[in-house]
Amino acid sequence: MEKTLVILKPSCLQRGLVGEVTKRFEQKGLRLAGMKMCQLTDDVLSEHYAHLAERPFFQLLKDAMMATPVIVCCFEGVGAVDVVRQMAGTTNGRKALPGTIRGDFSMSSQENIVHTSDSLENAAIELKRFFKDEEIFDYKSVSNAFIYASDEV
Ligand SMILES: Nc1ncnc2c1ncn2[C@@H]1O[C@H](COP(=O)(O)OP(=O)(O)OP(=O)(O)O)[C@@H](O)[C@H]1O
């Protein structure tokens, strides 16, 4: 089953939106396969945001991501990477469409509530960055009765 990384950013925790954001993904039909609270470090953020290293806001972004712990989540489902990305909305909260997480809860490019993997390839890299293999639950290991109905067996 396709898996993607979601980071509930410090802005999500500070605004008290953890339940709301998680609820949206769950209600959509995505399945939570991993979740933990952790304090990010400058080193891991430099790796995670390496594509932004030359941007003027790079250090500010890293500082904002270390302002409080974050919650890293693994959601899974058919087409999960694109579904989650669409639900998050575009980077700038002021431009994100209403109905998306950023469109509904952010007025900022930086403090935009969630990070979501932007491709299947990056999702695999990012999940490895933030989770040990054993921290991702394998739903196939339990009875079929627990497997959420989906168009993929
Ligand atoms: N112009 C900006 N000013 C301040 N922060 C920014 C700006 N552009 C991007 N960021 C921050 O850097 C993060 C990563 O930027 P990127 O261009 O990869 O956007 P994204 O793929 O929509 O976001 P994410 O990777 O967090 O899902 C953004 O989510 C945001 O927090």
The ligand as an SDF file (V2000), in Angstrom:
LIG
                    3D

 31 33  0  0  0  0  0  0  0  0999 V2000
    8.8320   31.9820    0.4830 N   0  0  0  0  0  0  0  0  0  0  0  0
    8.8840   31.2870    1.6200 C   0  0  0  0  0  0  0  0  0  0  0  0
    9.0270   31.9310    2.7980 N   0  0  0  0  0  0  0  0  0  0  0  0
    9.1220   31.2530    3.9590 C   0  0  0  0  0  0  0  0  0  0  0  0
    9.0480   29.9080    4.0590 N   0  0  0  0  0  0  0  0  0  0  0  0
    8.8790   29.2200    2.9060 C   0  0  0  0  0  0  0  0  0  0  0  0
    8.7940   29.8620    1.6380 C   0  0  0  0  0  0  0  0  0  0  0  0
    8.6360   28.9160    0.6920 N   0  0  0  0  0  0  0  0  0  0  0  0
    8.6290   27.7390    1.3270 C   0  0  0  0  0  0  0  0  0  0  0  0
    8.7830   27.9160    2.6600 N   0  0  0  0  0  0  0  0  0  0  0  0
    8.7990   26.8780    3.6910 C   0  0  0  0  0  0  0  0  0  0  0  0
    9.5860   25.7780    3.2320 O   0  0  0  0  0  0  0  0  0  0  0  0
    8.7800   24.5960    3.1960 C   0  0  0  0  0  0  0  0  0  0  0  0
    9.2220   23.7390    2.0490 C   0  0  0  0  0  0  0  0  0  0  0  0
    9.0680   24.4550    0.8690 O   0  0  0  0  0  0  0  0  0  0  0  0
    8.7230   23.7120   -0.4950 P   0  0  0  0  0  0  0  0  0  0  0  0
    9.0330   24.6760   -1.5830 O   0  0  0  0  0  0  0  0  0  0  0  0
    9.3750   22.3700   -0.4950 O   0  0  0  0  0  0  0  0  0  0  0  0
    7.1220   23.6450   -0.4000 O   0  0  0  0  0  0  0  0  0  0  0  0
    6.1180   22.4690   -0.1590 P   0  0  0  0  0  0  0  0  0  0  0  0
    6.5880   21.2580   -0.8980 O   0  0  0  0  0  0  0  0  0  0  0  0
    4.7470   22.9790   -0.4410 O   0  0  0  0  0  0  0  0  0  0  0  0
    6.2020   22.2800    1.3890 O   0  0  0  0  0  0  0  0  0  0  0  0
    6.4730   20.9810    2.2020 P   0  0  0  0  0  0  0  0  0  0  0  0
    7.7430   20.3840    1.6220 O   0  0  0  0  0  0  0  0  0  0  0  0
    6.6620   21.5000    3.6120 O   0  0  0  0  0  0  0  0  0  0  0  0
    5.2580   20.1080    2.0590 O   0  0  0  0  0  0  0  0  0  0  0  0
    7.3510   25.1280    3.0680 C   0  0  0  0  0  0  0  0  0  0  0  0
    6.3750   24.2100    3.5130 O   0  0  0  0  0  0  0  0  0  0  0  0
    7.4060   26.3480    3.9590 C   0  0  0  0  0  0  0  0  0  0  0  0
    7.2980   25.9970    5.3390 O   0  0  0  0  0  0  0  0  0  0  0  0
  1  2  1  0
  2  3  1  0
  2  7  2  0
  3  4  2  0
  4  5  1  0
  5  6  2  0
  6  7  1  0
  6 10  1  0
  7  8  1  0
  8  9  2  0
  9 10  1  0
 10 11  1  0
 11 12  1  0
 11 30  1  0
 12 13  1  0
 13 14  1  0
 13 28  1  0
 14 15  1  0
 15 16  1  0
 16 17  2  0
 16 18  1  0
 16 19  1  0
 19 20  1  0
 20 21  2  0
 20 22  1  0
 20 23  1  0
 23 24  1  0
 24 25  2  0
 24 26  1  0
 24 27  1  0
 28 29  1  0
 28 30  1  0
 30 31  1  0
M  END
$$$$
